[in-house]
Amino acid sequence: MHTVDQEIVSATLTVAVPAAKVFAVLADPTAHSAIDGTGWVQEAVNQAPLTEVGQIFRMAMYHAKHPDGDYQVVNKVQVLDPPRAIGWLTGYDKGDGHLEFGGWIWRYDLAPLGPSETEVTLTYDWSAVPQFRREFIQFPPFGPEHLTNSLHHLAELVAGR
Protein backbone atom coordinates (compact mmCIF):
# COMPACT_ATOMS: atom_id res chain seq x y z
CA MET A 1 0.00 0.00 0.00
CA HIS A 2 1.30 3.46 -0.82
CA THR A 3 0.04 6.99 -0.32
CA VAL A 4 0.94 10.33 -1.87
CA ASP A 5 0.28 13.39 0.29
CA GLN A 6 1.28 16.81 -1.06
CA GLU A 7 5.05 16.43 -1.29
CA ILE A 8 5.50 13.16 0.56
CA VAL A 9 5.05 9.62 -0.74
CA SER A 10 5.18 6.59 1.52
CA ALA A 11 4.59 2.86 1.53
CA THR A 12 4.14 0.40 4.40
CA LEU A 13 4.76 -3.33 4.62
CA THR A 14 4.80 -5.79 7.52
CA VAL A 15 7.82 -8.11 7.58
CA ALA A 16 8.18 -11.26 9.68
CA VAL A 17 11.50 -10.15 11.15
CA PRO A 18 12.37 -8.32 14.41
CA ALA A 19 12.87 -4.55 14.11
CA ALA A 20 16.54 -4.73 15.21
CA LYS A 21 17.33 -7.08 12.33
CA VAL A 22 15.54 -4.84 9.81
CA PHE A 23 17.34 -1.79 11.18
CA ALA A 24 20.74 -3.52 10.89
CA VAL A 25 20.13 -4.14 7.17
CA LEU A 26 19.01 -0.53 6.58
CA ALA A 27 22.09 0.77 8.44
CA ASP A 28 24.33 -1.24 6.07
CA PRO A 29 24.98 0.83 2.90
CA THR A 30 26.18 -2.30 1.07
CA ALA A 31 22.58 -3.62 1.24
CA HIS A 32 21.02 -0.53 -0.34
CA SER A 33 21.43 -1.58 -3.98
CA ALA A 34 19.58 -4.84 -3.22
CA ILE A 35 16.78 -2.90 -1.49
CA ASP A 36 16.40 -0.17 -4.12
CA GLY A 37 13.11 -0.33 -6.02
CA THR A 38 14.22 1.89 -8.91
CA GLY A 39 17.29 -0.01 -10.07
CA TRP A 40 19.37 3.20 -9.91
CA VAL A 41 21.49 2.36 -6.85
CA GLN A 42 24.59 0.42 -7.92
CA GLU A 43 26.90 -0.03 -4.95
CA ALA A 44 28.07 1.60 -1.74
CA VAL A 45 31.23 3.68 -2.13
CA ASN A 46 31.39 4.04 1.67
CA GLN A 47 30.69 0.65 3.21
CA ALA A 48 30.85 1.46 6.93
CA PRO A 49 27.58 0.91 8.86
CA LEU A 50 25.51 4.02 9.56
CA THR A 51 26.02 4.83 13.23
CA GLU A 52 25.50 8.56 13.74
CA VAL A 53 23.52 11.58 12.61
CA GLY A 54 25.62 13.69 10.25
CA GLN A 55 27.52 10.67 8.87
CA ILE A 56 28.19 10.92 5.14
CA PHE A 57 27.98 7.92 2.85
CA ARG A 58 28.30 7.87 -0.92
CA MET A 59 26.56 5.58 -3.37
CA ALA A 60 27.39 4.78 -7.00
CA MET A 61 24.30 5.28 -9.16
CA TYR A 62 23.15 4.77 -12.73
CA HIS A 63 20.26 6.47 -14.50
CA ALA A 64 19.78 6.52 -18.27
CA LYS A 65 18.47 10.11 -18.15
CA HIS A 66 21.32 11.43 -15.98
CA PRO A 67 23.77 13.53 -18.04
CA ASP A 68 26.63 11.21 -17.03
CA GLY A 69 24.70 7.93 -16.85
CA ASP A 70 26.95 6.72 -14.02
CA TYR A 71 27.20 9.16 -11.13
CA GLN A 72 27.57 9.35 -7.36
CA VAL A 73 25.25 10.66 -4.72
CA VAL A 74 26.26 11.82 -1.28
CA ASN A 75 23.92 10.94 1.56
CA LYS A 76 23.90 12.54 5.00
CA VAL A 77 22.31 10.66 7.88
CA GLN A 78 19.52 12.87 9.23
CA VAL A 79 17.65 10.46 11.51
CA LEU A 80 19.18 7.59 13.47
CA ASP A 81 17.08 6.10 16.25
CA PRO A 82 17.83 2.35 16.41
CA PRO A 83 15.81 0.25 15.93
CA ARG A 84 12.93 2.64 15.18
CA ALA A 85 13.98 5.11 12.48
CA ILE A 86 16.72 5.86 9.98
CA GLY A 87 16.81 8.45 7.25
CA TRP A 88 19.16 10.45 5.04
CA LEU A 89 19.28 13.51 2.83
CA THR A 90 20.57 12.95 -0.70
CA GLY A 91 22.84 15.35 -2.55
CA TYR A 92 26.09 15.59 -4.42
CA ASP A 93 29.69 16.71 -4.15
CA LYS A 94 30.15 20.02 -5.96
CA GLY A 95 33.73 19.02 -6.76
CA ASP A 96 35.26 21.76 -4.61
CA GLY A 97 34.98 19.91 -1.31
CA HIS A 98 31.49 21.27 -0.61
CA LEU A 99 28.44 19.05 -0.44
CA GLU A 100 25.02 20.21 -1.57
CA PHE A 101 21.78 18.49 -0.63
CA GLY A 102 18.71 18.67 -2.82
CA GLY A 103 16.05 19.01 -0.15
CA TRP A 104 14.67 15.48 -0.28
CA ILE A 105 14.95 12.80 2.38
CA TRP A 106 14.55 9.03 2.46
CA ARG A 107 13.26 7.71 5.79
CA TYR A 108 12.37 4.29 7.19
CA ASP A 109 10.20 4.02 10.31
CA LEU A 110 10.05 0.65 12.05
CA ALA A 111 7.21 -0.28 14.40
CA PRO A 112 7.62 -3.62 16.22
CA LEU A 113 4.40 -5.65 16.10
CA GLY A 114 5.72 -8.24 18.52
CA PRO A 115 9.00 -10.10 18.94
CA SER A 116 9.25 -11.26 15.33
CA GLU A 117 7.21 -8.83 13.21
CA THR A 118 7.85 -5.26 12.14
CA GLU A 119 5.78 -2.73 10.27
CA VAL A 120 8.15 -0.82 7.98
CA THR A 121 7.17 2.53 6.46
CA LEU A 122 9.38 4.01 3.75
CA THR A 123 8.88 7.73 3.13
CA TYR A 124 10.29 9.96 0.40
CA ASP A 125 9.76 13.63 1.31
CA TRP A 126 10.62 16.38 -1.17
CA SER A 127 8.83 19.25 0.62
CA ALA A 128 12.11 21.11 1.24
CA VAL A 129 13.23 21.08 -2.42
CA PRO A 130 13.79 24.67 -3.60
CA GLN A 131 11.84 25.97 -6.59
CA PHE A 132 14.88 26.35 -8.87
CA ARG A 133 15.62 22.63 -8.53
CA ARG A 134 12.00 21.71 -9.32
CA GLU A 135 12.40 23.36 -12.72
CA PHE A 136 14.90 20.63 -13.69
CA ILE A 137 13.68 17.60 -11.73
CA GLN A 138 10.13 16.30 -11.58
CA PHE A 139 9.12 15.15 -8.08
CA PRO A 140 8.84 12.45 -7.20
CA PRO A 141 11.26 11.26 -9.92
CA PHE A 142 9.71 7.77 -9.85
CA GLY A 143 6.27 6.23 -9.40
CA PRO A 144 5.05 5.37 -5.90
CA GLU A 145 5.28 1.66 -6.77
CA HIS A 146 9.07 1.97 -6.43
CA LEU A 147 8.68 2.42 -2.67
CA THR A 148 6.51 -0.70 -2.47
CA ASN A 149 9.11 -2.57 -4.56
CA SER A 150 11.86 -1.42 -2.19
CA LEU A 151 9.95 -2.70 0.83
CA HIS A 152 9.43 -6.09 -0.81
CA HIS A 153 13.17 -6.24 -1.64
CA LEU A 154 13.94 -5.34 1.97
CA ALA A 155 11.59 -8.08 3.21
CA GLU A 156 13.34 -10.66 1.00
CA LEU A 157 16.76 -9.49 2.12
CA VAL A 158 16.04 -9.54 5.85
CA ALA A 159 14.30 -12.92 5.62
CA GLY A 160 17.44 -14.38 4.03
CA ARG A 161 19.88 -13.04 6.65
Residue, then its C-alpha position, 0 to 999 in steps of 0.5 A: m500500500h502506498t500513499v501520496d500526500q502533497e510532497i511526501v510519498s510513503a509505503t508500508l509493509t509488515v515483515a516477519v523479522p524483528a525490528a533490530k534485524v531490519f534496522a541492521v540491514l538498513a544501516d548497512p549501505t552495502a545492502h542498499s542496492a539490493i533494497d532499491g526499487t528503482g534499479w538506480v542504486q549500484e553499490a556503496v562507495n562508503q561501506a561502513p555501517l551508519t552509526e550517527v547523525g551527520q555521517i556521510f555515505r556515498m553511493a554509486m548510481y546509474h540512471a539513463k536520463h542522468p547527463d553522465g549515466d553513471y554518477q555518485v550521490v552523497n547521503k547525509v544521515q539525518v535520523l538515526d534512532p535504532p531500531r525505530a527510524i533511519g533516514w538520510l538527505t541525498g545530494y552531491d559533491k560540488g567538486d570543490g569539497h562542498l556538499e550540496f543536498g537537494g532538499w529530499i529525504w529518504r526515511y524508514d520508520l520501524a514499528p515492532l508488532g511483537p518479537s518477530e514482526t515489524e511494520v516498515t514505512l518508507t517515506y520519500d519527502w521532497s517538501a524542502v526542495p527549492q523551486f529552482r531545482r523543481e524546474f529541472i527535476q520532476f518530483p517524485p522522480f519515480g512512481p510510488e510503486h518503487l517504494t513498495n518494490s523497495l519494501h518487498h526487496l527489503a523483506e526478501l533481504v532480511a528474511g534471508r539473513 
